[in-house]
Protein backbone atom coordinates (compact mmCIF):
# COMPACT_ATOMS: atom_id res chain seq x y z
CA UNK A 1 0.00 0.00 0.00
CA UNK A 2 1.46 3.35 -1.00
CA UNK A 3 1.24 6.59 0.97
CA UNK A 4 1.30 9.98 -0.74
CA UNK A 5 3.12 12.76 1.09
CA UNK A 6 1.45 16.01 0.04
CA UNK A 7 2.20 19.71 0.36
CA UNK A 8 0.33 21.30 3.29
CA UNK A 9 0.56 24.72 1.59
CA UNK A 10 1.80 26.43 -1.56
CA UNK A 11 5.50 27.14 -1.76
CA UNK A 12 8.74 25.95 -3.30
CA UNK A 13 10.92 22.94 -2.61
CA UNK A 14 14.04 24.16 -0.86
CA UNK A 15 15.87 20.92 0.03
CA UNK A 16 15.19 17.20 -0.46
CA UNK A 17 16.73 14.95 2.20
CA UNK A 18 15.85 11.49 0.82
CA UNK A 19 16.36 9.49 -2.35
CA UNK A 20 14.41 6.78 -4.14
CA UNK A 21 14.89 3.38 -2.51
CA UNK A 22 15.70 4.82 0.91
CA UNK A 23 13.94 3.42 3.97
CA UNK A 24 12.40 6.05 6.24
CA UNK A 25 10.84 5.93 9.69
CA UNK A 26 7.74 7.77 10.82
CA UNK A 27 8.60 11.44 11.53
CA UNK A 28 11.85 11.39 9.52
CA UNK A 29 12.35 14.71 7.72
CA UNK A 30 11.83 14.16 3.99
CA UNK A 31 12.20 17.65 2.58
CA UNK A 32 11.95 21.36 3.31
CA UNK A 33 9.13 23.39 1.79
CA UNK A 34 9.76 27.12 1.74
CA UNK A 35 6.52 29.07 2.15
CA UNK A 36 5.71 32.51 3.52
CA UNK A 37 9.47 33.13 3.90
CA UNK A 38 9.69 30.23 6.35
CA UNK A 39 11.30 26.79 6.05
CA UNK A 40 8.66 24.13 6.74
CA UNK A 41 9.95 20.58 7.24
CA UNK A 42 7.81 17.82 5.75
CA UNK A 43 7.95 14.58 7.72
CA UNK A 44 7.18 10.95 6.85
CA UNK A 45 3.65 10.10 8.02
CA UNK A 46 4.66 6.45 8.53
CA UNK A 47 7.51 3.99 8.14
CA UNK A 48 8.20 3.01 4.54
CA UNK A 49 10.44 3.10 1.52
CA UNK A 50 10.68 6.05 -0.85
CA UNK A 51 9.40 4.74 -4.20
CA UNK A 52 8.97 8.03 -6.05
CA UNK A 53 9.98 11.66 -5.64
CA UNK A 54 7.65 13.79 -7.74
CA UNK A 55 9.44 17.12 -7.21
CA UNK A 56 12.93 18.53 -7.46
CA UNK A 57 14.60 21.37 -5.61
CA UNK A 58 13.25 24.83 -6.55
CA UNK A 59 9.96 23.39 -7.92
CA UNK A 60 6.87 25.43 -7.12
CA UNK A 61 4.05 23.39 -5.56
CA UNK A 62 0.43 24.00 -4.62
CA UNK A 63 -1.51 22.81 -1.58
CA UNK A 64 -2.16 19.03 -1.75
CA UNK A 65 0.33 18.38 -4.58
CA UNK A 66 1.96 14.96 -4.15
CA UNK A 67 5.63 15.41 -3.25
CA UNK A 68 6.84 11.91 -2.38
CA UNK A 69 5.32 8.43 -2.55
CA UNK A 70 6.17 5.91 0.19
CA UNK A 71 5.46 2.20 0.14
Secondary structure by P-SEA (a helix, b strand, c coil): ccccccccbbbbbcccccccccccccccccbbbbcccbbbbbbcccccccccccccccccccccccccccc
